[in-house]
Amino acid sequence: MTSRDFPDEDVHIYSPDVARSPLDRQYVKAQYNDESLDVLLSDKTTGIKTSKPYTPPSGGFFAEWIEEDKQSLKAYAQEIRDNLLTKGGWLKSWRRVLNDWKSGFTVALVNLPLSISLAVAADSTPTAGVLTLIWAGFFAALFGGCVYNIVGPTGALSGILARAVAEYDQDALPYLTIIVGIVCFIVFAFRLERYVLLLPGSVDQGFTLGVAFIIGFNQLNFALGLQRYPRHEEFYRNVWENLQHVSADYHVLSIITTIVTFTCQYGLSRRFNKIPWVIVVCAIGVIIGYITQNYVHPDRLAWRYQTLGTRFPGMRFALFAFPKFNRAYLTGAFFSTAFSISFVAILETLISAKVADSMTKTHFKQRREVFGLGLANFITGIFGGIPATAALARTSLNIRSGATSRMSALLNVVLAGFLSAVLLPLFKFLPLPVVAGIIIVVAVRMVDSSHFVRFWQLDKTVFFVAILTAVICIFKDPTAGIVVGMVLALLIFADNVSNVHSEIIYQETSTGKQSYLGDRQVYEDTKLKEIQAQRAQHLASLSPPGGNIDLDTVLDTSSHSEGGSVNENGSSKHEVERALVYRMAGQMTYINGFSHRNRLSFVEEENVVISLRYVYYLDPDGVEILGEIFEDLERRGKEVFFSGVNPTIEKMLLRAHWFEELATSRGDKRRVFKTYIDCLRFLAKKQHHVDLQQVNTMRSF
């Protein structure tokens, strides 16, 4: 297929690489009526090698999706089988081990203390952090669609999980994890993962800022050396609870240790970023904790730390920790919390995979990544872990350390599991102020200030949406922050879309000077009545007697125009009375339809051509408003024509009675044309006495 086959359209060829879904293939067949595409499309999407047209399974699109997923999983299962059961597979796996053991070991050394610390930040136990590191990391690495992602406990989820523990208890976390896995499976089955990434950047960054604030200030009790006080659902109440006891219960040595830990890890990692300072900090902390616990007299409390061992006396290595079930978990609020965690987990995982792609110039498999995340969380919950998602910092470390395949992530799990079995008894001596310092560093690194600077420079409204999202996350809860932020972003988007922008281009006969009048010029710092008067006056003067407009400059005669040049031989001229071409672009919906109607209420030309050439979406409200525009112009004595009705909206328009009558009219009553050039020629032939070069063109986009 070439552009010659579609002279009246901008040609967007649906190549086999683009038409991946059943909907895409159906669109190609419907629009281009090209059955020969079936073979190519079926080869690319399902892997079926055939010389016959592809026949989708009975049952509609969903059945075809299931068949495609089955083929994909079957092919991956065969790949795993070949790697495990054949000599060639063993050799290939061994080569990957040799290539990736260094990166796997490096990530494991960082992953273990971070997983323990972040599990504690979520008000869970160090054992649950290790369980999550092992089970979630293993199944996500084996079945995920991004070979570089490192999955485990993360800061992005810690704030939500801490609130869930305060509302329910620690035993609720594994059941939340199981539900998160089920939600991921549902997202995978219905192919909803593409919509998760539609979250605006302002809301994402605002949520990240709010969560970072929560997990950072949740460490006040560790940093100040306070005892354990009652936990509240609201974050700010927990902070206030800690501050009320500072004067009577603070521990000077803990405060100093937290500051030193944060300063050393954050400052040195920026100066010497190739050294995993979290390992160094934890090693020094364990040594200091061991000395204070065993060689400092119990009466000298000023020189003794609270450690992980004193806070979690039952701390031990385990691969299974089956949770207790509570009927209180069977509530709508519980499932709502699980859904929020699922959304954040999928979002963070896909974002991490996209960043990994940009760093490695590869392409991850989005759907398979969601499936791997679902399987990882489901199994982790059964074994007693906490919800997991991809950790961007550890994924970046994995890539920078030289990872070349998913073997690095698998080795990270194996080595981290071995280290936890050997070293977990030593981690009980890790002082809680050191844990606080590590988590505060994680919180600070979660926030990228450059995003907020960019928001402020580009659009201050977006900046305030991000800040408001963060504030709601802090003072209400992270779920409410995301919901309110998304609603605000949607309203702002709707407001921007509803304000359609038009451009009028004309040329002065005497000077040959072109002039442009856009909405931003007209509307800026002007009251509504002044706007209407200025627009009406301007439109009335667009085609003065004896004034000419050079159609070659007014109309776009490039390959993107509807029909190319008016005068094919470059010399002939036709005559048409005053006419205006109104060109829409984008969508015509309930959001912006009334703005289009208001624009056309200023038109004074006798002939109005409404070009739908660049309208790619039309909803029922848009059809109704388009009919109202037609009736209003006709009532004012204008002749209204339509051009460039593309196939994507033609079917819906023909369902409207008024447009069906127009589309079937012929002869002198014809109202619908392939291009506005054809329409102008029709008018010139019909009226015989008006110059085509006296045509105004208004573009709305």
Protein Blocks (a to p, Z undefined) as FASTA:
>chain_A
ZZklmmmbccddddfklmmbfklmmmmmmmnopaklmmmmmmmmnopacfbdcdddehij
mlmmmmmmmmmmmmmmmmmmmmmmpmklmmmmmmmmmmmmmmmmmmmmmmmmmmmmmmmm
nopafklmmmmmmmmmmmmmmmmmbfkbccdddfklmmmmmmmmmmmmmklmmmmmmmmm
mmmmmmmmnopmmmmmmpcfklmmmmmmmmmmmmmmmmmmmmnopacddddfblklmmmm
mmmmmmmmpcfklmmmmmmmmmmmmmmmmmmmmbcfklmmmmmmmmmmmmmmmmgcfklm
mlcccdfklmmmmgccdfbdcddddfklmcfklmmmmmmmmmmmmmmmmmmmmmmmmmno
pacdfklmmmmmmmmmmmmmmnopacddddfklmmmmmmnopabfklmmmmmmmmmmmmm
mmmmmmmmpcfklmmmmmmmmmmmmpcfklmmmmmmmommlmmmmmmmmmmmmmmcmklm
mmmmmmmmmmmmmmmmmmccdddddddfklopacdddfklmmgopafklmmmmmmmmmmm
mmgghiacdfklmpccbfkbmnlpfblnomaccddddddddddehjadfklmmmmmmmmm
mpcbfbdcddfklmcbdcfklmmmmmmmmmmmmmnopacddehiafklmmmmmmpmklmm
mmmpghjlbcbdfblklmmmmmmmmnopacfklcccdddZZ
